Each structure stands twice: as C-alpha cells, then as structure tokens.
Amino acid sequence: MSGMTSPFRTDGRENAGISPHDRVITALRHREPDRCPVDFLATREIWDVLVKHYTADTLPVGTSAYFDPQREALLRLFKVDCRVVSYDMFCQPPDSALCPGATIDWWKALSRSTPNRMWRQITPDGQTYDIWGHHIRVAHNPTGAYEEFASWPLQQAASTADLDCFRWPEPEWWDFTPLPDIIHQLNGEVPYHIRFRIGSVFESAWQLRGMQELLTDLATEPGVSLAIMERLTDIHVENLKRVLQLAGDRLDMVYLYDDVATQNSLMMSKPMWRKYIRPYHARIIEVAKAYGKAVMYHCDGALYPLIPDLIDMGIDVLNPIQADAKGMEPEKLKAEFGDRLSFHGGVDIIQTLPRGTAEEVAAEVAERVTVLGKDGGYILASSHHIQSDTPIDNVLAMYEPALRYCSRS
C-alpha cells in the first residue's frame, strides 16, 4: 500500500454550483453535465483497505444506526454522486419468525457493497439466513471471501400446497419509517441522487427453490416456481408502495435486479422470459412509474436480446454493462439504444480492474466516459462490485477525477 496516493483532489473543471443530484439527473435526461457522474460499489475487502488507508472525515456525516459513517465519508472523498438505500436495512421481523436462539447481525454480511447495514439472522450453530429464508454460507478464496447458498429450503416442494408450510415474510416485517431521516442525513451537505433497492424475483426464487429445479419447473410444470415468484412480487410491490408513499420526492429512482443471462446467452428463451419473468418485473415497474420514479435494472451478462423489451417496460437505466459479454459492446449499445436508455457501470471487473495496469484501467474509464457518456446517459461505475483481487492502485486509477472529463476530438 506504500505506493497508494490520494487522487481525490478538487478538479478545477468541476462546477461547484451543480449538486451530485442534479449532475445525475442531467445525465439521465440525455444531456451532458459538467462531468460524468460516478457511483461506487465494492466488496468488503476493498472497502476495508480504503477505509484503513484514508482517514476520511466522518464529522459531517454524523453517526447512524443504518449505515457505516466511515464508508459514507469515503464516498464523499471519492466525490461519488449516487447513494443507495435498501429494503434489507429496515427488516424488523417478529421474534416468532426467527430460528430458535438466533441473533441478529447487521454488519458482517459479505454482500454489503455500500455503506448500508444488511439484515441477517445467525443460529447458535453458526447457520446464516436472510429475511427471505435463504440459507447462506461463507466461501473463502485466496484474496477474501464471498457468500454462497448452503441449501435451498423449497427444493423438495412438490406442489403449491407445500409452499404454505414455509414461513414467508410479510410487509409488516419491515419498518421503513426511519427512511426520510436517513435521506435527510445523507443530503446534509449536498443533495445526492438516491435510489431504493427493492430486491429480486427470479434470483430470490431460485435461491429458495434451486436453480436446476426452478428452470426445470418453467420448462415442464411451472406451478411451484410461479407461486414462489408471485409471493415474492406481492411483497416487493407492497413494500415499494409504502416506501414511495413515505419518501415522496426524496427518492429519485427504484432499483431492481435479476440475473437472467450468462456470458454468451440468456438463461432461458426469450418467449419463456416474456411469459414467466417479465410480468413480475412489470408489476414492480408499474408501481415505480405510478409515483413518477425512474427505474434501474441490473442483469449481468449477455442481455442484449431483451433490451428492447426492457425499454418498452419502462426501464430507464441498465446496469452493469458487462462489455465482454456477447452483444454488450458499449459502442453498439450506445448507437442502438442510447437515446432511450441510460447506462450504469461498464468498467470491467474480470480482466481490466484485477489484472490490468493502472494505465489500462484509466484508458478503459476514458473510453467508457467518451462512448457511453456522449450526450449524457451514463453513470461511471464498475461492471459489478469491485472484487477483492483488485489492486488498490487500480481502484484509485478508476476514480481519478480527470478521467470524468473526456475530449470528443
């Protein structure tokens, strides 16, 4: 870490009169702001190194029971324009819904890619479950660790009647009343662009049912898997209504996610996606649009065949733009969809960030800003959470302020 220097100086070209919030809004209206807006998402290992190295001032942030002030201070040091609040910051299930002897942990989840806390229950024998009942375990790798699934609670369900034995979350298991105060605190110095993370449908369903079982269901007898996705969507819809009624104009965007693609193709045929997945996403999007909110959708991989459908459904921002996936070349996406769709992400976490030089990272960032950011419509970020094997010097190279401005020559 001895070679790590801080690039987070004030850039003379940045217009101090434009707030982070307005910068993002301008970009999402397909107009170029003073500079390209940026976002930041990373694994715990990356956060820990950065927090340890930089003594960011937490005094303006203040204390919070809902997010880590050190991480939030780091975002301000990086001049990050976006913030995320998430459904799993607000879980308050009744004691009767917990495993016997379980304790609640808010801060150890390896999936915490932002400053936010994240609800988990841990049993006396060390088993971990999230609010949906997913059974989680930690897997270690040479540079860190990640969460994977230890079992699938609904794997053996043979009929929809079997699902009634499962303890499904209810909207009353969430208390969103602190949300306005959290937003007020985040916007204490300047207003940021704030999105609400509502969760997933397809992913959460297969994480309960099992990937093989759910895809087999959809191809043969879809009843069980559709019932699971229906229950999840019902909860998301009700939670989102409550959040948007409570937060009003203080929230800018709704964020949902569902990986339905691989590196080279969709996980299922387009007709199957349209028949079985699209209707659930459409219900969530309909709520967001009823409250006048933009919608961001996350899907890794080769999503190109579905992009026209996503635009038709009302998706405004697509994340994460995995440029090495089939059909996801930034030039192609911008040329075909750039007047109707904004992009978030794009800086490669598989090769460039972990294995490239700082100069190669800078070159890719400049290219993404120039291509995807032309005429607005782009938020600079990594193509997923910055991973634990990424050299910190490459993280700093990505967030060099000068790269947020690119010549069109």
SULTA-V198646 format. One record per pair of residues at least 24 apart in sequence whose ideal C-beta (glycine too) atoms are under 10 Angstrom apart, sorted by sequence separation. I is the first residue (numbers start at 1). J is the second residue. If there is no record, write none. Layout:
I	J
I	J
This chain:
11	35
47	71
50	74
54	78
65	89
66	90
88	112
97	121
99	123
100	124
101	125
127	151
129	153
204	228
205	229
208	232
256	280
289	313
301	325
302	326
303	327
304	328
316	340
317	341
318	342
319	343
320	344
321	345
322	346
323	347
324	348
380	404
89	114
98	123
99	124
102	127
111	136
204	229
205	230
256	281
285	310
289	314
300	325
301	326
302	327
303	328
304	329
315	340
316	341
317	342
318	343
319	344
320	345
321	346
323	348
325	350
343	368
346	371
86	112
91	117
93	119
99	125
102	128
110	136
202	228
205	231
288	314
301	327
302	328
307	333
311	337
315	341
316	342
317	343
318	344
319	345
320	346
321	347
322	348
324	350
346	372
47	74
50	77
86	113
89	116
90	117
91	118
92	119
102	129
109	136
120	147
201	228
202	229
204	231
205	232
282	309
286	313
289	316
301	328
310	337
315	342
317	344
318	345
319	346
320	347
321	348
322	349
323	350
324	351
345	372
346	373
50	78
86	114
88	116
89	117
91	119
93	121
99	127
110	138
201	229
204	232
205	233
256	284
278	306
281	309
285	313
286	314
288	316
300	328
304	332
308	336
312	340
317	345
320	348
322	350
324	352
343	371
344	372
42	71
84	113
85	114
88	117
89	118
90	119
91	120
109	138
110	139
200	229
201	230
203	232
204	233
229	258
256	285
277	306
281	310
284	313
285	314
304	333
307	336
308	337
311	340
320	349
323	352
343	372
353	382
361	390
84	114
86	116
88	118
89	119
91	121
99	129
108	138
201	231
202	232
254	284
282	312
285	315
303	333
307	337
311	341
342	372
343	373
352	382
353	383
361	391
368	398
40	71
83	114
84	115
85	116
86	117
87	118
88	119
98	129
201	232
204	235
254	285
278	309
282	313
285	316
310	341
342	373
352	383
353	384
373	404
42	74
82	114
83	115
84	116
86	118
87	119
88	120
200	232
201	233
204	236
256	288
267	299
273	305
274	306
278	310
281	313
282	314
304	336
308	340
346	378
354	386
361	393
362	394
365	397
373	405
374	406
83	116
86	119
133	166
199	232
254	287
255	288
266	299
273	306
281	314
304	337
307	340
308	341
338	371
344	377
345	378
346	379
347	380
349	382
350	383
353	386
354	387
358	391
361	394
364	397
365	398
370	403
373	406
40	74
97	131
99	133
110	144
133	167
199	233
201	235
254	288
267	301
278	312
281	315
307	341
338	372
342	376
343	377
344	378
345	379
346	380
347	381
348	382
349	383
350	384
353	387
354	388
355	389
356	390
357	391
360	394
361	395
363	397
364	398
365	399
366	400
369	403
374	408
40	75
110	145
111	146
133	168
201	236
253	288
254	289
266	301
267	302
270	305
274	309
278	313
338	373
342	377
343	378
344	379
345	380
346	381
347	382
348	383
349	384
354	389
355	390
356	391
358	393
359	394
361	396
362	397
365	400
368	403
369	404
370	405
371	406
39	75
97	133
110	146
111	147
132	168
133	169
199	235
200	236
265	301
266	302
269	305
270	306
273	309
331	367
335	371
338	374
339	375
341	377
342	378
343	379
344	380
345	381
346	382
347	383
348	384
349	385
353	389
354	390
355	391
357	393
358	394
361	397
362	398
366	402
367	403
369	405
370	406
38	75
110	147
132	169
198	235
199	236
251	288
254	291
263	300
264	301
265	302
266	303
330	367
334	371
338	375
340	377
342	379
343	380
344	381
345	382
346	383
347	384
349	386
350	387
353	390
354	391
357	394
358	395
360	397
361	398
366	403
369	406
370	407
40	78
93	131
109	147
110	148
131	169
198	236
255	293
261	299
262	300
263	301
264	302
266	304
330	368
333	371
334	372
338	376
339	377
343	381
345	383
349	387
352	390
353	391
356	394
358	396
359	397
361	399
362	400
365	403
366	404
368	406
370	408
39	78
40	79
41	80
68	107
75	114
91	130
92	131
130	169
198	237
254	293
255	294
256	295
257	296
258	297
259	298
260	299
261	300
262	301
263	302
265	304
266	305
270	309
332	371
333	372
334	373
338	377
344	383
345	384
347	386
355	394
358	397
361	400
364	403
365	404
366	405
367	406
370	409
38	78
40	80
66	106
75	115
91	131
199	239
251	291
253	293
254	294
255	295
256	296
257	297
258	298
259	299
260	300
261	301
262	302
265	305
266	306
330	370
331	371
334	374
337	377
338	378
349	389
354	394
357	397
358	398
362	402
363	403
366	406
38	79
39	80
40	81
41	82
65	106
71	112
74	115
90	131
198	239
199	240
252	293
253	294
254	295
255	296
256	297
257	298
258	299
259	300
260	301
261	302
323	364
330	371
331	372
334	375
349	390
353	394
356	397
362	403
365	406
366	407
37	79
38	80
39	81
40	82
71	113
72	114
73	115
88	130
131	173
166	208
198	240
249	291
251	293
252	294
253	295
254	296
255	297
256	298
257	299
258	300
259	301
261	303
329	371
330	372
352	394
353	395
358	400
361	403
37	80
38	81
39	82
40	83
41	84
71	114
72	115
88	131
131	174
196	239
237	280
240	283
244	287
248	291
249	292
251	294
253	296
254	297
255	298
256	299
257	300
260	303
261	304
334	377
35	79
37	81
38	82
39	83
68	112
71	115
72	116
87	131
88	132
196	240
236	280
240	284
243	287
244	288
247	291
248	292
249	293
252	296
259	303
261	305
297	341
323	367
334	378
353	397
4	49
36	81
37	82
39	84
67	112
70	115
71	116
163	208
198	243
236	281
239	284
240	285
261	306
300	345
323	368
353	398
4	50
8	54
35	81
68	114
69	115
163	209
233	279
234	280
237	283
240	286
241	287
244	290
245	291
247	293
260	306
296	342
298	344
352	398
6	53
67	114
68	115
196	243
229	276
233	280
236	283
237	284
240	287
241	288
244	291
297	344
298	345
321	368
347	394
1	49
6	54
8	56
33	81
67	115
68	116
196	244
229	277
232	280
233	281
236	284
239	287
240	288
243	291
244	292
294	342
296	344
323	371
330	378
4	53
66	115
67	116
68	117
218	267
219	268
226	275
230	279
233	282
234	283
237	286
238	287
241	290
244	293
323	372
4	54
66	116
67	117
218	268
219	269
222	272
226	276
229	279
230	280
233	283
237	287
240	290
241	291
1	52
64	115
66	117
154	205
157	208
196	247
218	269
225	276
229	280
233	284
236	287
240	291
321	372
347	398
1	53
64	116
65	117
154	206
157	209
206	258
215	267
64	117
154	207
155	208
156	209
194	247
204	257
205	258
206	259
215	268
219	272
222	275
226	279
230	283
240	293
27	81
61	115
119	173
152	206
153	207
154	208
155	209
156	210
203	257
204	258
218	272
222	276
226	280
20	75
119	174
152	207
153	208
154	209
155	210
196	251
201	256
202	257
203	258
218	273
328	383
20	76
152	208
153	209
154	210
157	213
194	250
195	251
196	252
197	253
198	254
199	255
200	256
201	257
202	258
203	259
211	267
24	81
149	206
152	209
153	210
155	212
156	213
194	251
195	252
196	253
197	254
198	255
199	256
200	257
201	258
202	259
203	260
215	272
218	275
321	378
23	81
24	82
149	207
152	210
155	213
193	251
194	252
195	253
196	254
197	255
198	256
199	257
200	258
202	260
218	276
325	383
20	79
22	81
23	82
149	208
151	210
152	211
154	213
155	214
191	250
193	252
194	253
195	254
196	255
197	256
198	257
199	258
200	259
217	276
218	277
256	315
263	322
324	383
20	80
21	81
152	212
154	214
157	217
163	223
168	228
192	252
193	253
195	255
196	256
197	257
265	325
317	377
319	379
321	381
323	383
20	81
21	82
149	210
152	213
163	224
174	235
191	252
206	267
261	322
263	324
264	325
265	326
316	377
317	378
320	381
321	382
322	383
19	81
20	82
21	83
149	211
152	214
159	221
162	224
166	228
169	231
173	235
214	276
254	316
255	317
257	319
263	325
264	326
265	327
317	379
319	381
320	382
321	383
322	384
18	81
20	83
44	107
158	221
160	223
161	224
164	227
168	231
169	232
171	234
176	239
179	242
187	250
253	316
257	320
262	325
263	326
264	327
320	383
44	108
159	223
160	224
163	227
168	232
170	234
171	235
174	238
179	243
183	247
186	250
253	317
255	319
261	325
262	326
319	383
320	384
14	79
44	109
45	110
47	112
159	224
160	225
162	227
163	228
166	231
170	235
171	236
174	239
177	242
182	247
183	248
202	267
261	326
263	328
319	384
320	385
8	74
44	110
47	113
116	182
158	224
160	226
161	227
168	234
169	235
171	237
172	238
173	239
176	242
180	246
184	250
202	268
261	327
43	110
44	111
46	113
47	114
132	199
157	224
160	227
163	230
168	235
171	238
175	242
176	243
179	246
180	247
183	250
261	328
8	76
11	79
43	111
44	112
47	115
99	167
131	199
132	200
157	225
159	227
160	228
163	231
170	238
171	239
174	242
176	244
178	246
179	247
180	248
182	250
183	251
8	77
10	79
43	112
44	113
98	167
134	203
171	240
174	243
176	245
177	246
8	78
9	79
42	112
43	113
97	167
134	204
154	224
157	227
160	230
169	239
171	241
176	246
180	250
6	77
7	78
8	79
42	113
96	167
97	168
115	186
133	204
136	207
154	225
157	228
171	242
176	247
179	250
180	251
202	273
41	113
42	114
97	169
132	204
135	207
179	251
205	277
40	113
41	114
97	170
132	205
134	207
135	208
154	227
40	114
93	167
130	204
133	207
134	208
154	228
202	276
39	114
40	115
132	207
133	208
202	277
205	280
93	169
94	170
97	173
132	208
201	277
93	170
130	207
91	169
94	172
201	279
202	280
93	172
94	173
201	280
202	281
92	172
93	173
200	280
201	281
92	173
93	174
116	197
200	281
91	173
92	174
201	283
90	173
91	174
92	175
114	197
201	284
296	379
300	383
90	174
91	175
92	176
200	284
300	384
89	174
90	175
92	177
199	284
88	174
90	176
198	284
298	384
87	174
89	176
90	177
263	350
90	178
87	176
89	178
90	179
198	287
255	344
89	179
198	288
85	176
90	182
196	288
85	178
89	182
85	179
203	298
48	144
203	299
85	182
196	293
198	295
202	299
45	143
46	144
85	183
195	293
200	298
45	144
83	182
132	231
195	294
197	296
200	299
43	143
44	144
45	145
83	183
132	232
195	295
196	296
43	144
44	145
45	146
85	186
193	294
195	296
197	298
43	145
44	146
43	146
83	186
132	235
83	187
131	235
83	191
84	192
89	197
81	190
83	192
84	193
85	194
86	195
87	196
88	197
76	186
82	192
83	193
84	194
85	195
86	196
87	197
75	186
81	192
82	193
83	194
84	195
85	196
86	197
87	198
88	199
66	178
80	192
81	193
82	194
83	195
84	196
85	197
86	198
87	199
65	178
66	179
72	185
76	189
80	193
82	195
84	197
86	199
64	178
72	186
76	190
66	181
67	182
66	182
69	185
76	192
64	181
65	182
75	192
64	182
67	185
66	185
67	186
66	186
64	185
63	185
64	186
195	317
62	185
61	185
61	186
62	188
61	188
60	188
61	189
60	189
87	235
87	236
90	239
195	344
87	239
90	242
87	240
90	243
39	193
37	193
39	195
87	243
85	243
85	247
28	193
85	250
21	187
27	193
85	251
20	187
19	187
22	190
24	192
25	193
20	189
21	190
22	191
23	192
24	193
83	252
84	253
86	255
19	189
20	190
21	191
23	193
24	194
82	252
85	255
19	190
20	191
21	192
22	193
24	195
82	253
84	255
18	190
19	191
20	192
21	193
19	192
20	193
21	194
16	190
19	193
20	194
193	379
143	354
84	296
82	296
28	252
28	253
25	252
24	252
25	253
24	253
21	252
146	385
146	387
146	388
144	387
145	388
143	387
144	388
143	388
144	389
141	387
142	388
143	389
141	388
142	389
143	390
141	389
82	344
28	294
28	296
25	294
24	294
113	384
114	385
113	385
112	385
113	386
111	385
41	319
110	388
41	320
39	319
28	316
28	317
27	317
24	317
82	379
81	379
81	380
82	381
80	380
80	381
41	345
39	344
39	345
43	349
37	344
42	349
46	353
30	338
41	349
30	339
30	340
30	341
30	342
29	342
28	342
27	342
27	343
28	344
27	344
78	395
24	342
78	396
80	399
24	344
78	398
79	399
78	399
77	399
79	401
78	401
81	404
79	404
38	365
36	365
38	369
36	368
36	369
35	369
36	370
36	372
37	373
46	382
50	386
36	373
35	373
47	385
37	376
46	385
47	386
49	388
53	392
33	373
36	376
38	378
39	379
40	380
41	381
42	382
46	386
48	388
32	373
37	378
38	379
39	380
40	381
41	382
43	384
44	385
45	386
46	387
49	390
32	374
36	378
37	379
38	380
39	381
40	382
42	384
43	385
45	387
46	388
50	392
32	375
33	376
36	379
37	380
38	381
39	382
41	384
42	385
43	386
45	388
46	389
49	392
53	396
30	374
31	375
32	376
36	380
37	381
41	385
42	386
43	387
44	388
45	389
46	390
30	375
31	376
32	377
35	380
40	385
41	386
42	387
43	388
45	390
50	395
27	373
30	376
31	377
32	378
40	386
42	388
43	389
46	392
49	395
50	396
29	376
30	377
43	390
27	375
28	376
29	377
30	378
42	390
27	376
28	377
46	395
26	376
27	377
28	378
25	376
27	378
28	379
24	376
27	379
27	380
42	395
3	358
24	379
40	395
23	379
40	398
40	399
38	398
38	399
38	401
38	403
35	401
38	404
35	402
36	403
37	404
35	403
36	404
35	404
36	405
34	404
35	405
36	406
33	404
34	405
35	406
32	408
23	404
4	391
14	401
3	391
4	392
5	393
8	396
13	401
3	392
4	393
7	396
11	400
12	401
13	402
1	391
3	393
6	396
7	397
11	401
14	404
1	392
4	395
5	396
7	398
8	399
9	400
10	401
11	402
13	404
14	405
1	393
4	396
7	399
8	400
9	401
13	405
3	396
7	400
8	401
9	402
11	404
7	401
11	405
7	402
7	403
